[in-house]
Amino acid sequence: MSDAIGPGDLVLCVNAAPNHATGRPVPLQAGETYRVFSVMEYACPCGRSDALLDVGVDFGWCQTRFRLLPKPKAQARPRRVSAPKETETV
């Protein structure tokens, strides 16, 4: 999963359980979206992760707490162009 996630990607927190290394509560909120600042290689003690994600909250979190959100697709929108009305002098 760390190959798919990179800096600038949006991830969804799906697991706000206590920290599995220390047992302390985490400041993350399940269902919240976070932007990834960096991905650090790390063999997590849980055995399910090979990277930590830095999302700007504390230090870094096991990537199993997050799911990658799809990138938004650019859509072309028609724009209105305001042109001045031409008046004809008589």
Secondary structure, DSSP 8 states (H G I E B T S, - for coil): -TTT--TT-EEEE------TTT----S--TT-EEE--EEEE---TTSS-SEEEE-SSSS-EEGGGEEE----------------------
